[in-house]
Amino acid sequence: MSLKQSLSLKLHQKLSPQQIQLMKLLQLPTIALEQRIKEEIEMNPALEEGNENNEIDEFSNEEDFNDEEKSDAEKDFNFDDYVNGDEIPSYRLNANNTSNDDESKQMPYSGGNTFHDLLDAQMLMYDFDDEDQQIASFLIGSIDESGYLRRDLNSLVDDLDFTQNIHTTEEHLKKILSVIQQFDPAGVGARTLQECLLLQLKRKKENSLVLLNAKEIIQNYFEELSKKHFDKIAEKLSISDEDLKDVIEEITKLNPKPGSSMNETSKIVQHIIPDFILIVEDKKVEFSINSRNAPELKISNEYQNMIQTYRESKSTSGKSQKDALMFIKQKLDSAKWFIDAIKQRQDTLMITMEAIVKRQEKYFLEGDETLITPMILKDIAEEINMDISTVSRVVNSKYVQTPYGTFLLKTFFSESLSTESGEEVSSREVKKILKDAIDEEDKSRPLTDDKLSKILNSKGYNIARRTVAKYREQLGIPVARMRKEL
């Protein structure tokens, strides 16, 4: 087989760095955008905050600014450090093996006491010898974030033997675990939900009949309770439905995940900042973009003047001067690209939101979910003449503040269903009717999926039972048996 040389033409489609930068900026919510702008300003001294009144051409010659009009960063900057210094510029010594398009995977550190820190602090209050303290610490480390010890003790005995060189028995582990189960919060260290609830009931001091019956149900009739067979429980305990209702109410006050009580207190509360503000005045829907989404950025006039001055001077013939000139030009180009990307992001947000408001105008005027019209990403993409992926980046991370609450834009998108009359309605409308029917049902005899399907069919919605089950699961509503109450 001989080697041959040949010419061929190929057509490739590749995203430019500017397009990639725009896509990344487009999917950022307001808070993340503010942080991204701050990072860009720190990395690029040619980019500044402020209003650009006149468009500045890259090679235009602006009049000099007085020292009083310069920012502190501009006063501290000395261009001679770049062109006349003997040292090699630091930017020429930097090595970066990663692409600018790679996403950061860094995991931030969090402070504060964790759930396991709380348990370790309580362990120190007990008089364990050195070996038992190691065992107790190992058991605490094996407890998950919900407060349960999921692994069986026999496996933990082997782990202690192999990893800690501690020879112990399952009975000894049970003894130490019983001490840990006395720690706060009540129920911690349980191996099953049944044991967790029993530990919490045993902590209660009173010996009322309700509490005694609650312990009896958890200990001996837990399976019947989980399946909500209240008739069987009442019959076996020989108590009335009213008494059983009080017992069930006592049980429902218990915490099935004791570890989460600590996690909830340490959870960071994230406030949602809407990207759009929507108001209704005189039966007319008006919206505006959040001003925090439209920052005022400009290119540093000082850098513009420097590049123009040294281009016109004869001192740029040296290699170091040319390298410095190219460095500044690169920073200026990068600043322009970033400003253009921010402006294009604002335009895309406005165009997309305008199309959504136009489609869902009836809902925004009344606030009734049944007025939401069927709408998919393709509908908006075709209307604004953009790609579906672009619309998806906008709606998946942007919020709108309305008179009826603050919502994620993607919540206004839904599939369409046909009624008996052939009219297309939104699946959101069907879910709203389904939820209302379940809210109004008799909790002692909750509606099954088959009955819910018949109710919707009677209202003109052609929906099968399996579709009702799918929508019910999407709404986070359990099956009829699990909704049963006394």
N, C-alpha and C positions, 0 to 999 in steps of 0.2 A: 504494500500500500504506500503510495507516494504522497508526499506533502505538497499541498497546493496553496497558493495565495489567491484570494478573491475579494472583491468589493461587494458590499451589500448595504442596503438602506433599511433601517428599522425605525418604527415610530413608537416612542415611549411617552407615557404620561406620568409626570412626576410633580409632586407638590413642592412649591418653592418654600424657602424658610419663612417668608412673610405669610404665606397661606397657613402653614403649620402654626405659626405664632397666633394668627387670628382665631383658628379653631380652638386653641388652648384658652385664649382669653374669653371666647364666646361661652364656654361652658362654666366659667367661674361665677359663683354668686357674688353679691356685693362686698361682703367682708373679705373674701379671698381676693377680689379684684383690688381692693385698697392695699392689701398686703403686697400683692404682686407689683403694684405701682411703686410702693416704697422701696422694694428690692431693686427695681429697675433704676430708680433715681440714685440709689446708693452705688450701684455698679457702673452707671454711666454718668459721668460728670457733665456731659453735654446736654442732659435732659433736666429740666427744671419745672417746678410748679408755677403756674401763673397764666395770665391771659395773653395770648399772642394777638395783638391788634393788627399788625401788618404781616403778611406772609413773607418770610425771609427766604430768599433764594440761597442756594448753597454757596455760590461764589459772588454774592452781592457784597458791595462795600458799604458798610454802615458807618455812621459817624461814631467817634470814640465816646465812651461813657466816662463820666467823672467818677472818682473813687467813691463818692458818697452814694452813687447810684448802683454800685456793684454790690453783689451779695458777699457774705463772709467767705464762701467757698471760692468765689472768683478772686477776692483779694489775696487769699492764701495761695492761689495757683500761680506758678511762675513757669511760663512756657520755655524759658531758657534752660530749666531743669531737664527738659526733654531733648533739646537740640544741642546744648553746649556741654552737658555733663560728660565726664570721662567714664562713668560706670555704664554697664550695659543695662538698658531699660528692663525692669522686672517683667514686663509683659512678654519679652522675647525669651525669657527663661522659664516661663510657665509651661508645664506639660499637662495636657488634659486628654485622657483616653476615652472620655465619655462624650456622647453627643449632647448638644443643647436641647434636643428633642426628647431625651430620656426623662421619664418622670422620676421624681425623688421618692425613694422608698424608706426614708429615714423614719424611725419610730421615736416620737418625742417622749421625754421622761416626765413622769407625773410625780407630784409630791404628796405629802399627807400620809396618815396612817391607813393601812389597808385592813381588811377583815382578818387576815392571818396575824397581823401585828397585834390586834386586839386580843386574839386568843393566846398569843405568846406572852403578852403582858400578864394575863390571868394565870398562865401556867407557873410563872415565877412566884405567885402567892402561895403555891402548895409546896409541901415539904417532900419533894422527890429526891431520891439519891441520884447520883450522876448518871447511872445507866437508865433508870426510869425516866429521868428528864430527857435523855436522848430519844427514848421510845416515844414519850409524849410529844416531843417536838416533831418526830417523824410522822406520828398520827395526825397532828395538826396540819402538817404540810400536805398530807394526803386528802384533806377535806377540800371539797370543791367550793366554788364561789357561792353556791346555793346553800352551803352549810352541811352537806351530806358526805358521809364516808362511803364512797361507791364500791370500793374494792373489798373482797372478803378478807377476813382476818388471817386465814391460812396463807394466802398469797403475801400478805404483809409480813408474816413470820419469816417467809423465805427471803423477802427483800431485805429485812433487817439482818438476816444471817449473811447474805452475799455482799450487801453494800456497806453496812455499818459494823459488821463482824460482831453482832450482838445476838447471842443465842437465847431465845425466849420461847414461850409457848402461847398457844391461842388463848388459854384461860388467863394468862397474865396480861395479854393485850386487852381482853375484855375488862379486866379490873381497872387498867389505866384509862380505857375508853369511857368507863362509867364515871370517872372523875371529870374527864373533859366534857361529858354530857351535862355536867352541872354548871358549865360556864355560861356566860351570857353571849349572845341572845339565847333564850330558851329554845330547845329543840336542836341545837347545834350538835354535830357528831352522830346524828341518827343515820342508820343504814337504809331505812325505808321511810316512806311517807307515813305509814301507820305508826312506826316507832317515834317519828318526829312529833306527831300530834299527841301521842301519849305522854311524851316528855314534857310538853307544854301544859297539858292538863294536870299532871302531877305537881307542877310548880304552883298551881293555884291553891290557896290556903283554905278556902271555905269547903265545907262538906255538904253542900246543898244536894237535893234530889236531882236537879238538872245536871249538875257536874258528875254525879255518880252514874247517871244514865249515859252521859256523854262518854265517860271512860268505858262503860260496858259496850256501847256501840262500836267504838274505835277498836276495842280489844277483841270482841267476839263477832261483830257483824259488819266488819269493814267492807267486805265484798258487796254486801247488800246496799251499804251506804254509797259506795262508788257507782253502783248501777241505779241508784235512786229508787230502790224497791221499798218505799216508805211503808206500804201496807204490811209487808212481811215483818219489818222491824217493829212496828207498833203492836203487831199480834204477838211476837215473841217476848216483848218486854211488858205486854199487858198494860199499855198506856194509851191515852186518847191522842187524837191527831193534834189537839191544841198543845198538850204536853210535849209531844214529839217535835212540834214546831219550835218550841222554846229550846229544846235540846239541840236541834239542827242549827238554830241561830247561834248558840254558844260555840258549836264546832266551827262554824264559818268565820268566827272571830279569830281563829288560830292562824298562824302564819305558815303556809306550806313550804316557804323558802326562807328560813331564818337568816341565812347569810346575806340575802338581798337587802335586809334592813340596814346593814352597814354600808352596802354599796350605794343605796339610794341617797344616803346622807352625804356621801363623798362624790356623788355624780355632779359633773359640771353642767350647769344650766346654760344651754345655748339659745340665745335670743335670735329670732328670725327678723332679718331686716328686709322688707319688701323691695323688690326691684322696680315695681310699678305701683303707682297710686291711682286708684280708680274711684271716681265719684259720680253721683247721679244728681243732676240739677235740671229742673224743669223738664222731666221725662226725657233727658238726653244724657247719654253716657259719655263721660270725658275721662281721659287717662293721661298720665304723664310719667316719664321715667324718673326714678329717684335721682336727685341731684348728686348723690354719692356715686352713682353709676356714670356720671358725666364729668370727670375731673378736668380741670384746666391745666394743660401741659404745654410747654413751649421749649424750643431749642435755645440753648445758651447763646446770647448775643456775643459774649466774650469769645466763645469758641469760633463763632462765625468770623469775627474780626481777626482772630489769630491766623486762621487758615488763609484768609484773603491776604493779610499782610505778608506772611511768609511765602505765599505763592508769587507775590509781586517782587519780593526782594531777591537779591542775588545770592543770599546766604544759604539757599536750599540746595546747592549743588552737591554738598557732601552727603555721604550715605546715611549718617546718623540723622541729618536734618530731614532727608527724604523719608526715612523710617518713621520719624516722629510725626511728619506731615500725614503719612498714610494711616498712622494710628489715630490721629484726631479725626481724619476724614471717616474712618470706620466708625468711630463713636457718634459722629454727626449723622451718618447714614442709619445707624442703629436707632438713634433717637427719633429720626423721621419715620422709620418703619413702625416704631412703637406707637407714636402719636397717630399715624394713619390707621393702625390696627384698632386702637381705642375708638376712633371716630367711626370706623366701619362696624365695630361691635355695637355702638349705640344705634346706628342706622338699622342694623339687622334686628335688634331688639324691638325697635319702634315698629318696623314693618310687620314683624311676626305678631306682635301684640295687637296691632290694628286689625289684622286679619282675624284673630281670635275674637276680639270684641265684636266685630261685624257679624261673625257666625253665632255668637252667644248673646246677642243684644237683649233678647227677651229675658234670659235668666238674669243678666246684670241689672235690668230695670226692676224686676220683681223679687229676685232672690229665691225663687222657688225651684228646687232641684228638678222637678218634673218638667220644667221648661228648657232644660239643657238639650240641645239638638245633637244628633249623632255627628261625630267629627273624629277623623283620624289624621295622623301626621301627613299622609299623602294629600289630603284635601288642602291643608295650609301650604304645603310645599308647592303644589301646583298653582295655587292662587298668587303666591309671592314670587314664583319662578325661582325657587331655590331647591337644593337637594334635601331629601328627607333627613339625612344625617345632621344637616345644619339646624333644621327645625327641632330635631330631637335634642341637640345640645342646648338649645334655648329653653325648652319646656321642662327638661328634666332637673333643672337646678335653679329656676327662677320663680319668685313668689310675687303675687299681686295682692295688694291690700284693697279690699272692697268694703262697702257698707255692711256686708254680711259676714265678714271675717277675712282672714288672710289665708290664701290657698296657693298650693303649688300649681303651676300652669298645666301640668300634665293631667290634673284631676278633671279638667274640662274636656278631655278627650275620652271618647267611649265608642263602642261598637253600636251598630244599628240593628234593630229588630223590627219585624213587620207585624202589624196588628191585623185583625180580621178584615178591616176595611182597606188594607194594602198600604196604610200610612207607615212611614218609617219613624221609629222612636228610639231614643237613646237607652242603652242598657242601664245608665245611671237612673233614669226614670223608673225602670222596672225594679231596680234595687231599692229605691226609695219606697215604692209601694210595698215591696216584700218586707222591708224593715218595719214599716208602719203596721202591717198585718201581724207581725210577730210581737211587736210592742203592745198591741191591743188584745192579744190572745189570752185565754183563760189559762193561767200558769199551772193550775191543777190538771188541766187536760190540754197540753200544748199541741199546736198544729203540726202534723207531719208534712214531709215534703210533698206527698201526694195531694193532701188537702190544700196546701199553699198553691200548688200548680192549678188546682181547680178554681181557686179564688182568682188567680191571675187570668185564667181562661175566661172566667165569667165577666172580667173587666175588658175583654177583647184582646188580650195578649196571648199569642200562640207560643206557649212555653211548655216544654216537657218537664217531667219530674227531675231528670238528671241535670237539666239546666238550672232548675231551682236549687238543687243541691250545690251546684258549682257557685252560684251567686251567693248562697248562704255562707259557704266556706270563705268566699272572698270578703264578706262582711264580718267574718270572725264570729259567727253565730253558731253555737253547737246544735246537735240534732235534737229532736223533740224530747227524747227521753232525758237528756241532760239538762233541759230547760224546765223540767218539772219541779214545781214547788208545792208545799203544803198550804 
